[in-house]
Amino acid sequence: MNGRYPRSDESIKIKKKIPFRPFVVFILFSFLLITCAGANSTMELKVGIYPNEPLISQDKNGIPVGLYADILGSIAIKEGWELEYIPGTLNQNYERLDNGSIDILPAVPYIPEMEQRYLLTSEAVYTDWGIVYTYRGSGINSMNDLNEKRIAHVDDLFYENFNTSPGNSNSNYSFISAGSYVEIFELLDNREVDAGIIPRSYGEVHEDQFELQKIPFVISPTDMVFALSYYTDSEIARQIDADISQMITENGTIHYMQDNTAEEDTENNLSTWESPSWLKFSVGIGGGLLLIFVILSLTLRNKVEEKTYELNSKNRELEVEIRERKIAEEKLKQYSLDLKTSNELKDLFTDILRHDLINPATVIKGYVEFLIEVEEESRKKEALEAIERNNKKLIELIENAAHLAKLENTDEMTFETFDLKDIIEDVINHLEPKLEEKDMTITFNPTGNYPADVNTTIEDVFSNIISNAIKYSPTGSNIYVSVKDVDDAWKILISDEGEGIPDAEKPFIFDRFKRAHKVNIKGTGIGLAIVKRIVDLHEGSVDVLDRDDRKGTTFRVTLQKTKI
């Protein structure tokens, strides 16, 4: 009621000499107009619900529960929507979306088939994928061990993609259809099947209830979004995306939960009950009369009581604010200690992970190189060369990920004075074999020396950017490198003659594992994230521009000159 009725200290301030009857009539008439106008302004939306815990389902009382139910409920409260949940199977809800009998269906995979049939939101709340489980002691440790094994499944996206995967064309599986995911877990627990395909979302919640293990194999990672019928206003999809975007915190998590469980249960129960318009109208009249009574009662207080109340209220507010600040300071101190410990553990984990992954990859590299040398059959040699290429890519990914993790936990660097001209020329000489492979040239005509206080890691910045330019540029093209003197900084421009980067993708290319949509181009998606981090540690900047004179992309790196 605090949002609709004035506090007592505010109501005292409105004490005026106003004629009694006209004042009462005016207040009552205005309140009734507002109440009647807002009685039917709420948008009503029908939402399909089906069993897919923990993303979306119903509890034993028929109340919608799950990640997507909570998020949609939070958005509905903010936007003033009234949600009516329509239960059914997944296929029934797809049909309802087709004919417009429901407006929204949560937790729908973002795949081309769905994009053609429905209006999909673009903000992904959760990414799901299929996981293959087996019982402990089954002897199944890889996909090759599944040949001629019994595999339980539900007719879902992950089963379809697993069954039609090109790598499974030569395998002989015995598929057993189950009615639910819990039935698959029970069949595995009773050893009536050898393996089962379970979504990650369901498995993470229920896997501890059974003696099972996972096979290291990921099936069809898919973003789960909201689907809307084409009969529904498309503005609703845009509003859902905007609200979800505001819920996403800096570390990528979703913040939407209420302060406590009791309040959530109360809001969920209220959201399932539609109050009749006559009740809203009656409550409005009663509230208006109560408001008038409170205002008239408060106007009878004298000035001494008003000032006394105001002073007491300010004192209480100050006391509360002081307590809250002390609590916040203690929490910040504890958070700082926890963060320091977490960073130390993260460094240790990164070192261990890199060591444990690099060692077997290096062994594979040695044996594959040996087998390539001794193998004479061309078909087997091609297969070994494919293994060698992918193993090199794996080693590069491990090294880059470990490098980025180290950089992200680094706040300070040691700097020395180097000539950027020498660094750039060393990078170009190092990349000369790649340039010759594609019959490309690099134009770099320094006009002097470019001294700057940098760390040796700055070489990785130019190496990554020029390597990308070679990858994404056509054969026989040229790459242009230049350094401009701008006030107290050097601006290094690296331009290629490739296809360029769409404007929509430019804000994200420096994020981890984000790559522009390039076809048949190999890479880890970490290189530009490393570039951004190193430049930030140098208190510089890096951005990407379109070329003015021709098609292509220009990366601009700004570094401070050596301070004299």
C-alpha positions in Angstrom: 0.0 0.0 0.0 3.0 2.3 0.3 3.1 2.8 -3.4 -0.6 4.1 -3.5 -1.1 5.9 -0.2 1.1 8.8 1.2 3.2 8.3 4.3 1.9 10.1 7.4 4.8 12.6 7.3 3.9 13.4 3.7 0.2 13.7 4.3 0.7 16.3 7.0 2.3 18.6 4.5 -0.8 18.8 2.4 -2.8 20.6 5.1 -4.5 23.5 3.4 -7.6 25.6 3.8 -9.7 23.9 1.1 -13.5 23.9 1.0 -14.5 20.5 2.4 -17.2 19.3 0.0 -15.7 20.3 -3.4 -12.4 18.8 -2.2 -14.0 15.4 -1.3 -16.0 15.3 -4.6 -12.9 16.1 -6.7 -10.7 13.4 -5.0 -13.4 10.7 -5.2 -14.2 11.5 -8.9 -10.5 11.5 -9.9 -9.8 8.2 -8.1 -12.8 6.5 -9.7 -11.7 7.6 -13.2 -8.2 6.2 -12.6 -9.6 2.9 -11.3 -12.1 2.4 -14.1 -9.5 3.3 -16.8 -6.9 0.9 -15.4 -9.4 -2.0 -14.7 -9.0 -3.6 -18.1 -5.6 -2.3 -19.2 -3.7 -5.5 -18.4 -2.5 -7.6 -21.3 -3.6 -11.2 -21.1 -1.2 -13.8 -22.6 -1.7 -17.6 -22.9 1.4 -19.6 -22.2 1.9 -23.3 -23.1 3.4 -25.5 -20.4 4.7 -29.0 -20.7 6.9 -31.4 -18.6 10.5 -30.4 -19.2 12.0 -29.9 -15.7 13.9 -28.0 -14.5 13.3 -25.5 -17.4 9.5 -25.6 -17.4 6.9 -27.8 -15.7 4.1 -27.9 -13.1 4.3 -28.9 -9.5 1.8 -31.2 -7.8 -0.6 -28.3 -7.2 -0.5 -27.3 -10.9 1.7 -24.2 -10.3 4.2 -23.4 -13.1 7.8 -24.0 -11.9 11.2 -23.9 -13.5 13.8 -21.5 -14.8 11.7 -20.2 -17.7 8.5 -20.0 -15.6 10.3 -17.8 -13.1 11.8 -15.6 -15.7 8.5 -15.1 -17.6 6.7 -14.5 -14.3 9.2 -11.8 -13.4 8.8 -10.1 -16.8 5.0 -10.3 -16.5 5.1 -8.5 -13.2 7.3 -5.8 -14.6 5.3 -5.3 -17.8 1.8 -5.7 -16.2 0.9 -8.9 -18.2 -1.5 -11.5 -16.9 -0.4 -15.0 -17.8 -2.7 -18.0 -18.3 -0.8 -21.3 -18.4 -2.2 -24.0 -20.7 -0.8 -27.5 -19.9 -0.2 -30.2 -22.5 2.5 -32.2 -24.2 5.2 -30.5 -26.2 3.6 -31.5 -29.6 0.2 -30.3 -28.4 1.7 -26.9 -27.6 3.5 -26.7 -31.0 0.1 -27.2 -32.6 -1.5 -24.5 -30.4 1.3 -22.1 -31.4 0.6 -22.9 -35.1 -3.1 -22.1 -34.8 -2.7 -19.2 -32.3 -4.6 -20.7 -29.4 -1.6 -19.9 -27.2 0.8 -16.9 -27.4 4.0 -18.1 -25.9 5.9 -21.4 -25.4 8.9 -21.4 -23.2 12.1 -23.5 -23.5 12.0 -24.0 -27.3 15.3 -24.9 -29.1 16.6 -22.2 -31.4 17.0 -24.3 -34.6 16.1 -23.5 -38.2 12.9 -25.6 -38.1 11.5 -23.6 -35.1 12.7 -20.3 -36.7 10.6 -21.0 -39.8 7.5 -22.0 -37.8 7.5 -19.4 -35.0 8.7 -16.0 -33.9 11.7 -16.7 -31.6 13.3 -14.5 -29.0 17.0 -13.8 -29.6 18.3 -13.6 -26.0 19.3 -17.1 -24.9 18.6 -17.8 -21.2 20.0 -21.3 -21.2 22.0 -23.6 -23.5 21.1 -27.3 -23.4 22.7 -30.3 -25.0 22.4 -34.0 -24.9 24.5 -36.2 -22.7 25.0 -40.0 -22.9 24.8 -41.8 -19.5 25.7 -45.4 -18.7 25.7 -47.4 -15.5 29.0 -47.6 -13.6 31.0 -50.7 -14.5 29.5 -50.9 -18.0 32.9 -50.7 -19.7 31.5 -47.9 -21.9 34.0 -45.0 -21.9 33.6 -43.6 -25.5 31.3 -43.4 -28.4 33.1 -46.4 -30.0 32.1 -48.6 -27.1 28.4 -48.0 -27.9 28.4 -50.2 -31.0 25.8 -52.9 -30.8 24.6 -51.5 -27.4 21.1 -50.8 -26.2 20.4 -47.1 -26.0 17.3 -45.7 -24.3 15.9 -42.4 -25.6 12.9 -40.0 -25.7 11.9 -38.7 -29.1 13.5 -35.3 -28.7 16.0 -33.1 -30.5 19.0 -34.8 -29.0 18.0 -38.3 -30.0 17.3 -37.1 -33.6 20.7 -35.4 -33.9 22.5 -38.3 -32.3 20.8 -40.8 -34.6 21.5 -38.8 -37.8 25.0 -37.8 -36.9 27.5 -38.6 -39.8 29.8 -40.2 -37.3 27.2 -42.8 -36.4 26.4 -43.9 -40.0 28.6 -47.0 -39.6 27.5 -47.9 -36.0 25.0 -50.5 -35.1 22.8 -49.3 -32.2 19.8 -50.8 -30.6 17.5 -47.9 -29.7 14.8 -48.4 -27.0 12.1 -45.8 -26.7 11.2 -44.6 -23.2 8.2 -42.5 -22.0 10.2 -40.0 -19.9 13.8 -39.1 -18.9 13.3 -40.6 -15.4 12.3 -43.9 -17.0 15.7 -43.8 -18.9 17.5 -43.4 -15.6 15.5 -46.3 -14.0 16.3 -48.5 -17.0 20.0 -47.7 -16.6 19.9 -48.2 -12.9 18.3 -51.7 -13.4 20.8 -52.4 -16.2 18.0 -53.1 -18.6 19.7 -50.9 -21.2 23.4 -50.0 -21.7 23.2 -46.3 -22.2 20.6 -43.4 -22.4 20.4 -40.0 -24.0 19.4 -37.3 -21.4 19.4 -33.5 -21.8 22.0 -31.7 -19.7 19.3 -29.6 -17.9 17.5 -32.8 -16.6 20.6 -34.8 -15.9 22.3 -32.1 -13.7 19.3 -32.2 -11.4 18.6 -35.9 -11.1 21.9 -37.7 -11.9 22.9 -37.9 -8.2 19.9 -40.2 -7.5 21.4 -43.0 -9.5 24.7 -44.9 -9.8 25.6 -43.6 -13.3 28.4 -42.0 -15.2 28.7 -39.8 -18.3 30.4 -40.5 -21.6 32.5 -37.4 -22.7 30.4 -36.6 -25.7 28.2 -33.5 -26.3 25.1 -33.8 -28.5 23.8 -30.8 -30.4 24.4 -27.7 -28.0 21.2 -25.6 -28.5 20.1 -22.3 -27.1 16.6 -22.6 -25.4 14.4 -19.5 -26.1 10.8 -18.4 -26.0 8.7 -19.1 -29.1 5.7 -16.9 -30.0 2.9 -17.5 -32.4 2.8 -15.4 -35.6 -0.7 -14.4 -34.5 0.9 -12.7 -31.4 2.2 -9.1 -31.4 5.9 -9.2 -32.3 6.5 -6.4 -29.8 6.1 -8.9 -27.0 9.1 -10.8 -28.3 11.2 -7.6 -28.4 10.1 -6.7 -24.9 11.0 -10.2 -23.5 14.5 -9.9 -25.1 14.9 -6.4 -23.6 13.9 -7.5 -20.1 16.1 -10.6 -20.3 19.0 -8.5 -21.4 18.6 -6.3 -18.4 18.5 -9.4 -16.1 21.9 -10.6 -17.4 24.7 -9.5 -15.1 28.3 -8.8 -16.0 29.4 -12.4 -15.4 26.6 -13.8 -17.6 24.2 -15.0 -15.0 20.5 -14.3 -14.8 19.2 -12.1 -11.9 15.5 -12.2 -11.5 14.7 -14.0 -8.2 12.6 -12.4 -5.5 13.8 -11.7 -2.0 12.5 -14.9 -0.4 10.6 -18.0 -1.2 7.5 -17.0 0.6 7.0 -13.9 -1.5 7.6 -16.0 -4.7 5.0 -18.5 -3.7 2.5 -15.8 -3.0 3.1 -14.0 -6.3 2.8 -17.3 -8.2 -0.5 -18.2 -6.5 -1.9 -14.7 -7.2 -0.8 -14.8 -10.8 -3.1 -17.9 -11.4 -6.2 -16.1 -10.1 -8.0 -13.5 -12.2 -10.0 -11.0 -10.1 -13.3 -9.9 -11.6 -13.7 -6.3 -12.8 -16.5 -5.6 -10.3 -14.2 -6.6 -7.4 -11.5 -4.2 -8.8 -14.1 -1.5 -9.0 -15.3 -2.1 -5.4 -11.8 -2.2 -4.0 -11.1 1.1 -5.9 -14.1 2.8 -4.3 -13.2 1.5 -0.9 -9.6 2.5 -1.3 -10.7 6.0 -2.4 -12.9 6.4 0.6 -10.2 5.2 2.9 -7.7 7.6 1.3 -10.0 10.5 1.8 -10.6 9.5 5.5 -6.8 9.2 6.1 -6.2 12.6 4.5 -8.9 14.3 6.5 -7.7 12.7 9.7 -4.1 13.7 9.2 -5.0 17.3 8.4 -6.2 17.7 12.0 -2.7 17.3 13.4 -0.9 20.5 14.5 2.4 21.9 13.4 4.3 20.7 16.5 3.3 17.0 15.9 4.3 17.4 12.2 7.8 18.7 12.9 8.3 16.1 15.7 7.3 13.3 13.4 9.6 14.5 10.7 12.6 14.7 13.0 12.0 11.2 14.4 11.5 9.8 10.9 14.8 11.3 9.7 16.6 10.0 12.8 15.3 6.5 12.1 16.3 6.7 8.5 19.8 7.8 9.4 20.1 4.9 11.9 19.0 2.4 9.3 21.4 3.8 6.7 24.3 3.6 9.1 23.5 0.0 9.9 23.1 -0.9 6.3 26.5 0.8 5.4 28.3 -1.2 8.2 26.8 -4.4 6.9 27.7 -3.5 3.3 31.3 -2.7 4.4 31.7 -6.1 6.1 30.3 -7.9 3.1 32.7 -6.1 0.8 35.6 -7.0 2.9 34.6 -10.7 2.9 33.9 -10.6 -0.8 37.4 -9.2 -1.4 39.0 -12.0 0.6 36.8 -14.6 -1.2 37.7 -13.2 -4.6 41.4 -13.3 -3.8 41.1 -16.9 -2.8 39.1 -17.8 -5.9 41.7 -16.2 -8.2 44.4 -18.2 -6.6 42.5 -21.4 -7.0 41.7 -20.5 -10.5 45.4 -20.0 -11.3 46.2 -23.4 -9.8 43.4 -25.1 -11.7 44.5 -23.5 -15.0 48.0 -24.7 -14.5 46.9 -28.2 -13.6 44.4 -28.4 -16.4 46.9 -27.1 -19.0 49.5 -29.7 -17.9 47.0 -32.6 -17.9 45.7 -31.7 -21.3 48.9 -30.8 -23.1 50.7 -34.0 -22.1 48.4 -36.5 -23.9 48.0 -34.1 -26.9 51.8 -33.9 -27.3 52.0 -37.7 -27.1 49.3 -38.0 -29.8 51.3 -35.5 -31.9 54.5 -37.5 -31.8 52.9 -40.8 -32.7 50.8 -39.3 -35.5 53.9 -37.7 -37.0 55.7 -41.1 -36.9 52.8 -42.9 -38.4 52.5 -40.4 -41.3 56.1 -41.0 -42.1 55.8 -44.8 -42.3 52.3 -45.1 -43.7 52.2 -45.7 -47.5 48.5 -46.3 -48.0 47.1 -42.9 -49.1 43.7 -43.3 -47.5 45.1 -44.1 -44.1 47.7 -41.3 -44.5 44.9 -38.8 -45.2 43.1 -39.9 -42.0 46.3 -39.5 -40.0 46.9 -36.0 -41.4 43.3 -35.1 -40.4 44.1 -36.3 -36.8 47.3 -34.2 -36.9 45.5 -31.0 -38.0 42.8 -31.3 -35.3 45.3 -32.2 -32.6 47.3 -29.1 -33.5 44.1 -27.1 -33.2 43.4 -28.7 -29.8 46.9 -27.8 -28.5 46.5 -24.2 -29.8 43.1 -24.0 -28.0 44.6 -25.2 -24.7 47.6 -22.8 -24.9 45.4 -19.8 -25.8 42.8 -20.6 -23.1 45.6 -20.9 -20.5 47.2 -17.7 -21.7 43.9 -15.8 -21.5 43.2 -17.2 -18.1 46.6 -15.9 -16.9 46.0 -12.5 -18.4 42.5 -12.1 -16.9 44.0 -12.7 -13.4 46.8 -10.2 -14.1 46.3 -6.6 -12.9 49.8 -5.3 -13.4 52.7 -5.8 -15.9 56.3 -4.7 -16.1 57.1 -2.4 -19.0 60.3 -1.7 -20.9 61.0 0.7 -23.8 60.8 -1.0 -27.2 60.6 0.2 -30.7 57.2 -0.8 -32.2 58.8 -0.8 -35.6 61.2 -3.7 -34.6 58.3 -5.6 -33.0 56.1 -5.4 -36.0 58.9 -6.4 -38.4 59.7 -9.4 -36.3 56.0 -10.5 -36.4 55.9 -10.0 -40.2 59.1 -12.1 -40.6 57.7 -14.8 -38.4 54.5 -15.0 -40.5 56.3 -15.0 -43.8 55.6 -18.8 -44.5 51.9 -18.2 -44.1 52.0 -15.3 -46.5 53.8 -17.4 -49.1 51.2 -20.2 -48.8 48.5 -17.7 -50.0 50.8 -15.7 -52.3 50.1 -12.5 -50.1 52.2 -9.5 -49.3 52.4 -7.1 -46.4 53.1 -3.4 -47.0 54.9 -1.7 -44.0 56.9 1.4 -44.6 58.1 2.9 -41.3 59.2 6.5 -41.4 61.2 6.4 -38.2 61.3 4.9 -34.7 58.2 4.4 -32.6 59.3 4.1 -28.9 56.7 2.9 -26.4 56.8 1.4 -22.9 55.3 -2.0 -23.4 55.5 -5.6 -22.2 56.8 -8.3 -24.4 53.2 -9.7 -24.7 52.5 -6.8 -27.1 53.9 -9.0 -29.8 50.9 -11.3 -29.4 48.6 -8.4 -30.2 50.1 -7.8 -33.7 50.7 -11.5 -34.3 47.0 -12.3 -33.7 45.6 -9.5 -35.8 47.9 -10.0 -38.7 47.3 -13.8 -38.6 43.6 -13.2 -38.8 44.1 -10.8 -41.7 45.9 -13.6 -43.5 43.2 -16.2 -42.7 40.3 -14.0 -43.8 41.8 -12.4 -46.9 41.7 -13.8 -50.4 44.8 -15.4 -52.1 47.0 -12.8 -53.7 45.8 -9.9 -51.7 47.8 -7.4 -49.7 47.9 -6.4 -46.0 48.7 -2.8 -45.1 50.4 -1.9 -41.7 51.0 1.7 -40.8 51.8 3.7 -37.6 50.4 7.2 -37.0 51.7 9.8 -34.5 48.7 11.2 -32.7 49.5 13.5 -29.7 51.0 11.3 -27.0 50.0 8.0 -28.6 50.9 5.7 -31.5 48.0 4.5 -33.6 48.8 1.2 -35.4 46.5 0.5 -38.3 46.3 -3.1 -39.8 44.1 -3.3 -42.9 43.2 -6.3 -45.0 41.2 -6.9 -48.3 38.9 -9.6 -46.9 35.1 -9.6 -46.8 34.9 -7.4 -43.8 33.0 -7.8 -40.5 29.2 -7.0 -40.3 28.3 -4.1 -38.1 26.1 -6.3 -35.9 29.1 -8.5 -35.0 31.7 -5.9 -34.3 30.8 -5.3 -30.7 31.3 -9.0 -29.9 34.4 -10.0 -31.8 36.6 -9.3 -28.7 34.5 -11.6 -26.5 35.8 -15.1 -25.7 34.8 -17.8 -28.3 33.1 -15.2 -30.4 34.0 -15.3 -34.1 32.6 -13.6 -37.2 30.6 -15.9 -39.4 33.4 -17.1 -41.7 33.1 -20.3 -43.6 35.9 -22.9 -43.8 38.1 -20.7 -41.5 39.7 -22.5 -38.6 40.3 -20.8 -35.2 39.6 -21.0 -31.5 37.7 -17.7 -31.0 40.1 -16.7 -28.2 42.8 -14.7 -30.1 41.0 -11.4 -30.2 40.0 -11.8 -26.5 43.7 -12.1 -25.7 44.4 -9.0 -27.9 41.8 -7.0 -26.0 43.1 -8.0 -22.6 46.8 -7.3 -23.4 45.9 -3.8 -24.8 43.7 -3.1 -21.7 46.7 -3.9 -19.4 48.7 -1.4 -21.4 46.0 1.2 -20.8 45.5 1.4 -24.5 42.5 0.7 -26.8 41.7 -1.6 -29.8 38.8 -1.3 -32.2 37.7 -2.4 -35.6 36.7 -0.2 -38.6 35.5 -0.7 -42.2 38.0 0.4 -44.9 37.1 3.6 -46.6 38.9 3.0 -49.9 37.8 -0.6 -50.6 36.3 -3.7 -49.1 38.1 -5.0 -46.0 38.7 -4.5 -42.3 41.0 -2.2 -40.4 42.1 -3.0 -36.8 43.3 0.1 -34.9 45.5 -0.3 -31.8 46.4 2.7 -29.7 49.4 2.6 -27.3 51.0 5.4 -25.3 54.4 6.7 -26.3 57.4 6.4 -24.1 57.2 9.2 -21.5 60.2 11.4 -21.6 
